[in-house]
């Protein structure tokens, strides 16, 4: 199993913004970017490197972060 399985990826810049051992840690990173810039929600993703899939982030969490 990959120690840093979850990746926060910015589609706009095509950069990885971090690799994390848990979905919760990756989600917190993504939400920090959204709190800093609401438009980030449109181009940030969390990837599960083991399953090679994009994971959904609860839309309510994104709304709350973008309102902060």
NUGU-277538 format. One record per atom (N, C-alpha, C, O, CB): residue number from 1; residue in one letter; chain; atom name; x negated, y, z negated. Coordinates in steps of 0.02 Angstrom, whole numbers. Glycine has a CB too. Layout:
BEGIN
SITE   num   residu   chaine   atome        X        Y        Z
SITE   NUM        A        A      CA        X        Y        Z
...
END
This chain:
BEGIN
SITE   num   residu   chaine   atome        X        Y        Z
SITE     1        X        A       N      -42      -59        0
SITE     1        X        A      CA        0        0        0
SITE     1        X        A       C      -44       62        0
SITE     1        X        A       O      -95       66      -35
SITE     1        X        A      CB       48        0      -62
SITE     2        X        A       N      -25      111       40
SITE     2        X        A      CA      -62      173       46
SITE     2        X        A       C      -54      216      -16
SITE     2        X        A       O        2      229      -39
SITE     2        X        A      CB      -37      212      108
SITE     3        X        A       N     -110      237      -45
SITE     3        X        A      CA     -109      277     -107
SITE     3        X        A       C      -76      345      -96
SITE     3        X        A       O      -43      371     -141
SITE     3        X        A      CB     -180      287     -133
SITE     4        X        A       N      -85      374      -37
SITE     4        X        A      CA      -54      438      -21
SITE     4        X        A       C       -8      428       39
SITE     4        X        A       O      -22      450       94
SITE     4        X        A      CB     -108      493       -5
SITE     5        X        A       N       47      395       25
SITE     5        X        A      CA       93      371       75
SITE     5        X        A       C      136      427      106
SITE     5        X        A       O      155      422      164
SITE     5        X        A      CB      138      320       45
SITE     6        X        A       N      151      479       68
SITE     6        X        A      CA      198      531       90
SITE     6        X        A       C      160      593      112
SITE     6        X        A       O      118      618       75
SITE     6        X        A      CB      249      548       34
SITE     7        X        A       N      176      618      171
SITE     7        X        A      CA      141      674      201
SITE     7        X        A       C      189      731      214
SITE     7        X        A       O      243      721      242
SITE     7        X        A      CB      105      653      266
SITE     8        X        A       N      171      792      193
SITE     8        X        A      CA      209      852      210
SITE     8        X        A       C      177      879      274
SITE     8        X        A       O      117      895      276
SITE     8        X        A      CB      210      905      152
SITE     9        X        A       N      218      884      326
SITE     9        X        A      CA      194      903      392
SITE     9        X        A       C      230      965      416
SITE     9        X        A       O      291      971      409
SITE     9        X        A      CB      203      845      442
SITE    10        X        A       N      192     1011      445
SITE    10        X        A      CA      220     1073      473
SITE    10        X        A       C      221     1065      549
SITE    10        X        A       O      169     1066      582
SITE    10        X        A      CB      177     1136      451
SITE    11        X        A       N      281     1057      577
SITE    11        X        A      CA      287     1049      650
SITE    11        X        A       C      264     1111      687
SITE    11        X        A       O      237     1105      742
SITE    11        X        A      CB      360     1034      668
SITE    12        X        A       N      273     1170      658
SITE    12        X        A      CA      255     1232      691
SITE    12        X        A       C      179     1237      704
SITE    12        X        A       O      158     1250      760
SITE    12        X        A      CB      277     1292      649
SITE    13        X        A       N      140     1226      652
SITE    13        X        A      CA       67     1230      659
SITE    13        X        A       C       35     1163      676
SITE    13        X        A       O      -24     1159      695
SITE    13        X        A      CB       36     1257      594
SITE    14        X        A       N       74     1109      668
SITE    14        X        A      CA       51     1040      679
SITE    14        X        A       C       -3     1020      628
SITE    14        X        A       O      -48      981      644
SITE    14        X        A      CB       23     1032      751
SITE    15        X        A       N        2     1048      568
SITE    15        X        A      CA      -45     1032      514
SITE    15        X        A       C      -12      991      460
SITE    15        X        A       O       48      997      447
SITE    15        X        A      CB      -73     1097      484
SITE    16        X        A       N      -52      948      429
SITE    16        X        A      CA      -30      914      368
SITE    16        X        A       C      -42      962      310
SITE    16        X        A       O      -97      990      303
SITE    16        X        A      CB      -67      845      358
SITE    17        X        A       N        8      971      268
SITE    17        X        A      CA        1     1017      212
SITE    17        X        A       C      -14      981      147
SITE    17        X        A       O      -24     1013       95
SITE    17        X        A      CB       65     1058      204
SITE    18        X        A       N      -15      916      149
SITE    18        X        A      CA      -32      877       89
SITE    18        X        A       C      -11      805       97
SITE    18        X        A       O       34      788      134
SITE    18        X        A      CB        1      907       28
SITE    19        X        A       N      -46      762       60
SITE    19        X        A      CA      -31      691       56
SITE    19        X        A       C      -19      674      -16
SITE    19        X        A       O      -57      695      -60
SITE    19        X        A      CB      -89      648       86
SITE    20        X        A       N       34      635      -30
SITE    20        X        A      CA       57      624      -98
SITE    20        X        A       C       73      551     -110
SITE    20        X        A       O       93      515      -65
SITE    20        X        A      CB      117      667     -113
SITE    21        X        A       N       65      529     -172
SITE    21        X        A      CA       79      459     -189
SITE    21        X        A       C      154      445     -199
SITE    21        X        A       O      175      387     -199
SITE    21        X        A      CB       42      441     -251
SITE    22        X        A       N      194      498     -207
SITE    22        X        A      CA      266      488     -219
SITE    22        X        A       C      307      537     -178
SITE    22        X        A       O      284      591     -160
SITE    22        X        A      CB      283      495     -294
SITE    23        X        A       N      368      516     -163
SITE    23        X        A      CA      414      560     -127
SITE    23        X        A       C      429      622     -168
SITE    23        X        A       O      436      677     -140
SITE    23        X        A      CB      479      522     -110
SITE    24        X        A       N      434      615     -234
SITE    24        X        A      CA      448      673     -277
SITE    24        X        A       C      394      726     -272
SITE    24        X        A       O      409      786     -269
SITE    24        X        A      CB      456      651     -349
SITE    25        X        A       N      331      705     -271
SITE    25        X        A      CA      276      753     -266
SITE    25        X        A       C      276      787     -198
SITE    25        X        A       O      264      847     -193
SITE    25        X        A      CB      208      717     -278
SITE    26        X        A       N      289      749     -145
SITE    26        X        A      CA      292      778      -78
SITE    26        X        A       C      350      827      -72
SITE    26        X        A       O      343      880      -42
SITE    26        X        A      CB      298      722      -25
SITE    27        X        A       N      406      809     -100
SITE    27        X        A      CA      465      853      -98
SITE    27        X        A       C      451      918     -136
SITE    27        X        A       O      471      971     -112
SITE    27        X        A      CB      526      817     -128
SITE    28        X        A       N      419      914     -192
SITE    28        X        A      CA      403      974     -231
SITE    28        X        A       C      357     1020     -191
SITE    28        X        A       O      366     1081     -192
SITE    28        X        A      CB      369      956     -298
SITE    29        X        A       N      309      992     -155
SITE    29        X        A      CA      265     1032     -113
SITE    29        X        A       C      306     1067      -58
SITE    29        X        A       O      299     1127      -48
SITE    29        X        A      CB      211      988      -81
SITE    30        X        A       N      348     1030      -24
SITE    30        X        A      CA      390     1059       28
SITE    30        X        A       C      433     1115        0
SITE    30        X        A       O      438     1168       31
SITE    30        X        A      CB      434     1005       61
SITE    31        X        A       N      463     1104      -57
SITE    31        X        A      CA      507     1155      -87
SITE    31        X        A       C      469     1217     -109
SITE    31        X        A       O      496     1272     -108
SITE    31        X        A      CB      545     1125     -147
SITE    32        X        A       N      406     1210     -129
SITE    32        X        A      CA      364     1269     -145
SITE    32        X        A       C      355     1312      -84
SITE    32        X        A       O      358     1373      -88
SITE    32        X        A      CB      295     1247     -173
SITE    33        X        A       N      343     1281      -27
SITE    33        X        A      CA      336     1320       35
SITE    33        X        A       C      402     1354       53
SITE    33        X        A       O      402     1411       76
SITE    33        X        A      CB      314     1274       93
SITE    34        X        A       N      458     1320       43
SITE    34        X        A      CA      523     1350       58
SITE    34        X        A       C      537     1408       11
SITE    34        X        A       O      565     1459       32
SITE    34        X        A      CB      579     1297       52
SITE    35        X        A       N      518     1402      -53
SITE    35        X        A      CA      528     1458      -99
SITE    35        X        A       C      487     1519      -77
SITE    35        X        A       O      509     1576      -86
SITE    35        X        A      CB      509     1437     -171
SITE    36        X        A       N      428     1507      -50
SITE    36        X        A      CA      385     1562      -28
SITE    36        X        A       C      409     1593       37
SITE    36        X        A       O      400     1653       48
SITE    36        X        A      CB      314     1536      -20
SITE    37        X        A       N      440     1552       81
SITE    37        X        A      CA      462     1576      146
SITE    37        X        A       C      521     1533      168
SITE    37        X        A       O      512     1475      186
SITE    37        X        A      CB      404     1574      199
SITE    38        X        A       N      581     1560      166
SITE    38        X        A      CA      641     1522      183
SITE    38        X        A       C      638     1489      251
SITE    38        X        A       O      663     1433      260
SITE    38        X        A      CB      701     1567      182
SITE    39        X        A       N      606     1522      299
SITE    39        X        A      CA      604     1494      367
SITE    39        X        A       C      563     1429      370
SITE    39        X        A       O      568     1392      419
SITE    39        X        A      CB      575     1545      416
SITE    40        X        A       N      523     1416      320
SITE    40        X        A      CA      483     1354      318
SITE    40        X        A       C      527     1292      321
SITE    40        X        A       O      506     1240      347
SITE    40        X        A      CB      439     1353      256
SITE    41        X        A       N      587     1296      295
SITE    41        X        A      CA      632     1239      294
SITE    41        X        A       C      647     1213      364
SITE    41        X        A       O      664     1155      373
SITE    41        X        A      CB      697     1257      259
SITE    42        X        A       N      641     1257      413
SITE    42        X        A      CA      657     1239      482
SITE    42        X        A       C      603     1196      514
SITE    42        X        A       O      617     1160      563
SITE    42        X        A      CB      668     1301      523
SITE    43        X        A       N      541     1199      489
SITE    43        X        A      CA      488     1163      523
SITE    43        X        A       C      445     1118      479
SITE    43        X        A       O      394     1092      502
SITE    43        X        A      CB      444     1212      556
SITE    44        X        A       N      464     1109      416
SITE    44        X        A      CA      427     1063      373
SITE    44        X        A       C      463      996      369
SITE    44        X        A       O      524      992      369
SITE    44        X        A      CB      419     1093      302
SITE    45        X        A       N      423      943      365
SITE    45        X        A      CA      449      875      360
SITE    45        X        A       C      409      835      309
SITE    45        X        A       O      352      852      293
SITE    45        X        A      CB      447      839      430
SITE    46        X        A       N      440      784      284
SITE    46        X        A      CA      404      735      243
SITE    46        X        A       C      404      669      281
SITE    46        X        A       O      456      643      302
SITE    46        X        A      CB      438      726      171
SITE    47        X        A       N      343      644      291
SITE    47        X        A      CA      334      581      326
SITE    47        X        A       C      317      525      277
SITE    47        X        A       O      278      535      230
SITE    47        X        A      CB      280      587      379
SITE    48        X        A       N      347      468      287
SITE    48        X        A      CA      327      407      251
SITE    48        X        A       C      278      371      297
SITE    48        X        A       O      297      341      346
SITE    48        X        A      CB      390      360      233
SITE    49        X        A       N      214      376      280
SITE    49        X        A      CA      161      349      322
SITE    49        X        A       C      165      273      329
SITE    49        X        A       O      147      245      380
SITE    49        X        A      CB       93      369      295
SITE    50        X        A       N      189      241      277
SITE    50        X        A      CA      194      168      279
SITE    50        X        A       C      249      144      327
SITE    50        X        A       O      240       95      363
SITE    50        X        A      CB      208      140      209
SITE    51        X        A       N      304      180      329
SITE    51        X        A      CA      361      162      372
SITE    51        X        A       C      360      200      438
SITE    51        X        A       O      401      187      482
SITE    51        X        A      CB      426      174      336
SITE    52        X        A       N      314      249      445
SITE    52        X        A      CA      310      291      504
SITE    52        X        A       C      378      322      519
SITE    52        X        A       O      405      317      575
SITE    52        X        A      CB      285      250      564
SITE    53        X        A       N      406      356      468
SITE    53        X        A      CA      472      385      474
SITE    53        X        A       C      476      452      439
SITE    53        X        A       O      441      464      390
SITE    53        X        A      CB      525      338      446
SITE    54        X        A       N      519      496      465
SITE    54        X        A      CA      532      560      433
SITE    54        X        A       C      586      548      381
SITE    54        X        A       O      637      516      394
SITE    54        X        A      CB      553      615      485
SITE    55        X        A       N      576      575      321
SITE    55        X        A      CA      624      567      266
SITE    55        X        A       C      666      630      259
SITE    55        X        A       O      642      686      271
SITE    55        X        A      CB      588      551      200
SITE    56        X        A       N      727      621      240
SITE    56        X        A      CA      773      677      228
SITE    56        X        A       C      760      707      160
SITE    56        X        A       O      746      672      112
SITE    56        X        A      CB      846      655      235
SITE    57        X        A       N      767      773      157
SITE    57        X        A      CA      765      809       93
SITE    57        X        A       C      836      833       80
SITE    57        X        A       O      870      859      124
SITE    57        X        A      CB      713      869       94
SITE    58        X        A       N      859      824       18
SITE    58        X        A      CA      926      845        0
SITE    58        X        A       C      938      918       20
SITE    58        X        A       O      902      962       -4
SITE    58        X        A      CB      937      835      -77
SITE    59        X        A       N      987      931       64
SITE    59        X        A      CA     1000      999       86
SITE    59        X        A       C     1015     1047       29
SITE    59        X        A       O     1000     1107       33
SITE    59        X        A      CB     1058      999      135
SITE    60        X        A       N     1044     1022      -25
SITE    60        X        A      CA     1059     1065      -83
SITE    60        X        A       C      995     1089     -116
SITE    60        X        A       O      990     1146     -138
SITE    60        X        A      CB     1103     1028     -134
SITE    61        X        A       N      945     1046     -120
SITE    61        X        A      CA      880     1065     -148
SITE    61        X        A       C      848     1119     -105
SITE    61        X        A       O      818     1166     -130
SITE    61        X        A      CB      833     1003     -154
SITE    62        X        A       N      854     1112      -39
SITE    62        X        A      CA      826     1162        7
SITE    62        X        A       C      863     1229       -1
SITE    62        X        A       O      831     1281       -4
SITE    62        X        A      CB      829     1138       80
SITE    63        X        A       N      929     1226       -5
SITE    63        X        A      CA      968     1288      -16
SITE    63        X        A       C      949     1322      -81
SITE    63        X        A       O      940     1383      -83
SITE    63        X        A      CB     1044     1273      -16
SITE    64        X        A       N      942     1283     -133
SITE    64        X        A      CA      923     1312     -198
SITE    64        X        A       C      853     1343     -195
SITE    64        X        A       O      842     1398     -222
SITE    64        X        A      CB      924     1258     -253
SITE    65        X        A       N      807     1309     -163
SITE    65        X        A      CA      739     1335     -158
SITE    65        X        A       C      736     1399     -116
SITE    65        X        A       O      699     1445     -132
SITE    65        X        A      CB      692     1283     -129
SITE    66        X        A       N      774     1400      -62
SITE    66        X        A      CA      772     1459      -18
SITE    66        X        A       C      808     1518      -49
SITE    66        X        A       O      796     1575      -29
SITE    66        X        A      CB      803     1442       50
SITE    67        X        A       N      851     1506      -97
SITE    67        X        A      CA      886     1560     -132
SITE    67        X        A       C      844     1590     -188
SITE    67        X        A       O      858     1645     -212
SITE    67        X        A      CB      953     1536     -160
SITE    68        X        A       N      792     1553     -209
SITE    68        X        A      CA      750     1577     -265
SITE    68        X        A       C      708     1636     -247
SITE    68        X        A       O      670     1661     -289
SITE    68        X        A      CB      705     1521     -289
END
